Structures are given as C-alpha cells and as structure tokens.
Amino acid sequence: MSISDVRAAFRKLHESGCFVIPNPWDVGTARYLGHCGFKALATTSAGAAFSMGLPDGAVTRDMMLAHIRTIAEATELPVNADFEAGYAHDPETVAESVRLCIATGVAGLSIEDATGDKAKPLYDLDTAVARMQAARRAIDQSGADVMLVGRAECFLVGRPDLEETLARLNAYASAGADCLYAPGIRAAEQIAAVVAAVAPKPVNLLMSGATGLTVDDLAGLGVRRISVGGALARVAWGPFMRAAKQIATEGRFDALADAVPQAEINGFFREDLKGREGRCATL
C-alpha cells in the first residue's frame, strides 16, 4: 500500500467501532504487535525514552523524529506519533515540528497542552488553541491526510478537573483536531462525559493500568480507539528489573524461568523476515 492508502485506512478506522492501538518502543515490538493482528500502532514517548536510557520528556525533537521514522518504517500498519507538546512553545515552531513529523511517514500525530513547567503545567487556553491551529495548518498545507489528535493533559499534571478538560477538548476540536484525548481519566462516567462532549469526533482512551474495564466495556461507552502509552514497555521492564536485581543481590537465577524460549521468539522473527522478503520480491 502507498502511504496515502495507509493514511486513508487509518482515518477509516476512526469512523465506527472501537480498536486498540498499542504502543511499541522498537522495531521488534512493532513487528510483533503487527503479527498479533492489531490494525494500527502508536509510538510512546516514555517507551522510546527508556530504550534510549533517558527519562520520559528528555528526548530531543531530532531523536524522537528518528525514533518515529524507525517505527513507521518497521511496519506496514498506520502509525500515530506520540509527539508530546510538539517540541516547541510557540505556534510557529510547533508547525515546523509537525511538518517534520509528517515527513517520517506517520498517519497521525498528537499534540498535548502540557508545558513541562510544574509551576504552570498547562498552556493557557488561548495559547493551547493557537498551537493546535498551527498544527492543523501545517497538516493541511502539507497535503498529507494525517490525523491530528488534541490532548488535554489536565488529569496527568495534577489538575483533575473534568469541566476544564471538556472545555479544552472542545476548543481543540474547534481548532481542527480530528480525534480527542484526555489521558488520565479512568472512571466510566468520566469517559462517557468526554465521548458525549466531543461527539461526533472520535475519542482515544489511555489504558495504562488494570481498571477492570474491557475493550467491549469501552466500546459500549463510545470510545473509538484505545492506546496503552508506555504500559507495555513498563510491563517488559518489570520482569527484567526483578530478574536483574535477583541475580545482583541474591546470586539466584530463578526469574529466568519466565523467559520466552529462544526458539519461539527466534522463530517469529525468522518467519517475519521471510514474509517481508517475499513481499519485497513481488514489488
């Protein structure tokens, strides 16, 4: 498929139903998630940072653009970029960042309203809207059918105010966001309120931990897509850290019993390589 076909398929996914858009953090995890049958993928700023030996938020724009391109080139699935706050404060530079992100081959990208400043964790609404409008213009001027996701970070930065969240999401929708996202909301009534407030535009929900809610539950609440952020990366880091600590502190290797068999994972990548070589041969 051409990149325009991939982007069109991604947009169509948002028209009805509910789909999970999991977050790989390297080529191997991207290809395995494709093998699992997911219809689209999203990058994770946290997972990318951990893989580079950095804390979330410490990855530069150039580093993140290279990472996003690597993920986009690793799969035939549409990829949505977790593009943080656009790696800029002013709207003009946000637009420049968006143009660079589009060039990586993504089908979607998100822009959040968190400032990174604990004293003032969110951009004021007028500034946040101007930044979203700049991102929208950059996409439209590029001629690429890239979906713009508007994120209200209230619940993640210590301002769990649902009314403010809804006001921000509606403002971002009016500013040109195609999909709305309020990471941190967890209660069913909050989710339903967000879905109703921005309808008919689709809503992305972050599931970063066990809440008891299933895909079917979220679909019933009207959620269109579900991402997991850095959760899969943290799932992978959990047993790795426990095994490493056990070896270092106890001199024991019991935790290695949980390792995936070499033959299983090697077999997957061998078959994946054959499949990719076969597709290339037919082009």
N, C-alpha and C positions, 0 to 999 in steps of 0.2 A: 504493500500500500504506500501511496505517496504521503508526504507529511500533511498535505491538505486533507487527504482521506482520513488520516489518523485523528486530526483535529475535529473533523466533522463527526466522526464516530464518537468522540469524547463528548461533544456538545449533545449529541442524540441521547447519550446515557442519562443526561440530566432532565430529559423531557418527561419521563414517567418512571415509576417503580423506585427501587432502592438498591444501591450497590455499595460494596465495600471497596475502598481504595486504600490498600495497605501501603506502608512506608518502608521500602528497602533502604539500606545505607551503603551498599556497594554493589558491584556487578553481580557477584554470586547470589546475593539475596534478591536482587531484581529478577534474575533469570529463574530462580526457584519459585518466586511468587507468581511469575507468569505461568510456570508449569502447574501451579495449583489451580489455575483456571480463573484468576481474577481478571477483570476486564480493563482495569486501569491501575496505575501506580502513582504514588506521590513521594517526593523526597521528604526528608526530615532534617531540619537544621540541627537538632540535637544528635541524632544518629550520625550525621556527617561529621559534626564536631568531635564526637567521641572517637570516631575512626581515625581522625587526624591528631588525636592526643590533645584536644582542646576542650574547654567548657563551652556549653551552648552559648551562642552570642559572640564568640571570639573569632569566628571565621570571617575573613575579609570577603569583600564582594568578588574579587577575582578568583579566590579559592572556591567560593561557593558556585560561581558560574562554571568553573571547570568541573566541579563535582556534579552539578546538574546535567551538564553535557554528557558526562560519562554514563550517568544513569539513563538518560534519554537514548543514547546510542547503544545501550546494552539490551534494549527490549524493543519489540515491535508494538507494544502497548502504548496508549497515550500516557504521558507523564505530566503531573501537576507539580509545579515547583513551590516548595515552601520557601518563599523569597523574603521572609521576615518583614522588615519595615521598608524594603526597597533600598537598603544600604545608603540612605540619604535622609536628610531632614527636609530640604526644600523641594517643592514640587518639580522643578525643572530637572534636578538630578535624579529624582525618583523616575521620571520619564526616561532619562538616559539609561538608568539601570534596567528598566522594563524592556527597552529596545534590545539591550544586550542579552537579557534572559530569553526573549523571543528567539534570538539567533541560535540558542542552544538546541532548539527543536522541541520545546515543550508544547503541550496542548493547553495548559492552563498555568496560572501563577497566582499566588495570594499576596496581598499587601495588608499588613497589620497596622494598628494605630498606637502601638506601644512605643514609647520614646527611648527606653533603656535607662531613664533617669528616675531613680527611686523617689526623688522629691517631687517630680511631676511625671508620673508614669504613663500618662496618655496625652497625645496631642489634643489641643483644644479642638472642638468640633469643626470650626471653620477651616483650620489648617488641615485636619484629617480629611475633610471633604475635598479640599484643593489638591491634596496628594492623590486621592482616588481619581479625581477628574484628570489629573496629569497622566496617571497610569492608563486610563481609558483612552485618552487622546493618542498616547504612544502606540497602543494596540491598533487603534483604528487607522492611524497613519501608516502603520507597517503593512496593512493589507492582510495580515495573518489572522485567522479565525481562532485566536487564543482566548480562552475564558479567563475572566478576571474575578477573583474571589476577594470579597471585602471582609476583613476580620475585625471584630470588636473584642479587644483583649481585657475588658473590664474584670472578668472573673479571675483572670490569671495574674493580675497586678494588684490584687487587694482591694478592688472596688466592685464587689459582687452585687451590683445594683441592676436589677432586671430592667427597670424602666429606662435607665441610661443606656443599657445595652440595646434595647429595642430601638431607641431613638437614633443611636449611632448606626445600627444596621439599616434602618430605613433611609437614613441620609446617604449611606454608601450605595444602596440600591438606586437611589435617585441620581447619584453621581456616576453611575454606569457599571457597578458591579453586577456580574451575571449570576453569582452564587454568593450566599451569605454564610458567615461562620462566626460562632461565638464560643471559642474553646473555654472549657471550664464549667459550662452548665451541665448538670447531671440529673436533676430531678425531672420526672416525666412532665410535670406541669410547666416547668421552665422551657423544656424542649418544645412542647405543644404551643406555648406562647410565642416562641421565636418563629416557628413554622407559620403560624397564623398571621403574625405581624408583617412578614415579608412576602407572603403569597401574592402572586403565583411563582415568584422566583424560588429556586431550589435552595435547600439548606444543607450544609455539611456539618456533621456532628463528630466531635472528637471523643473516642472511647479509649482513654489512657489507662484504665484500670477496670477491675471487675465490679460491675454495678448491679448485676442480676438481669439487666436488660439485654435482650437478644436482637438479632437483625430483624426478626419478624416484629418484635415489640416496637422497634424504632421506625420500621416501615409503617406500622399502624399509627404512629404519631405524626406521620407525614414527612419524615426525614428522607431526603433524596440520596445522600451519599454519606458514608461513614469512614473516617480515617482513624488511625491509631497513633499518629505522631511518632514520637521516639519510643513508644512502648515495646515494639518488637525488638529494637536494639537493646533496651534495658532487660528484656526477657533473656536475650542472648548473653548479656554481660553478667546476669545473676549467677548461673551455674559456673561460668568461667571464673568469676571472682571467688566463689566459695571453694572451687577446686584448687585454685592457686594458693589461697590462704591456708587450706588444709595441708598442702604439700609444704609450704613455707614454715608453718607454725607447729604442725604435728608430725611431719615426715611421713604422712599417710597418703595413699593414692586411691582410696575408696571412691571418691567422687568421679573418678574417670570411668567408672562402670556405667555412667549415664551417657557416655559419648556416643554419637551416631557412628555406626560401623563404617569403617573406611570403604568397604565395598559398596555400601548403599549410596554414600554421597559421591564417591568417585564415579559410580555407575550413572548417577543422574547427570553429572557434568559431561561424561563421555557421550551419552545419548543426546544431550543438549547440543554439544559441539557438532555431532553428526547431522542433526536436524538443521542447524544454521548453515553448515557447509552445503547441504542438499538444497536449501532454499537459494543460496547464492549461485549454485550451479545452474539453476533454472532461469535466472535473471538474464 
